[in-house]
Amino acid sequence: MQKLLIILGIVILVIGLLYPYIKKLGLGQLPGDIMFKSGNSTFFFPIVTCIIISVVLTIIFNLFK
């Protein structure tokens, strides 16, 4: 269990460090991502981005299975 938490922490750290570069790729701004702006509040759900990341991770995990 400790190894899993350490690996998860490292993955979150790497994603955080790479976030400026990932943002330049356009993830989170794809057509189909849902964004509602109303006054002072904003609701954002990147559904297409989530689907693309899920498909890529599924392919990667199946290659190393």
Secondary structure, DSSP 8 states (H G I E B T S, - for coil): -HHHHHHHHHHHHHHHHHHHHHHHTTTT-STT-EEEEETTEEEEE-HHHHHHHHHHHHHHHHHT-
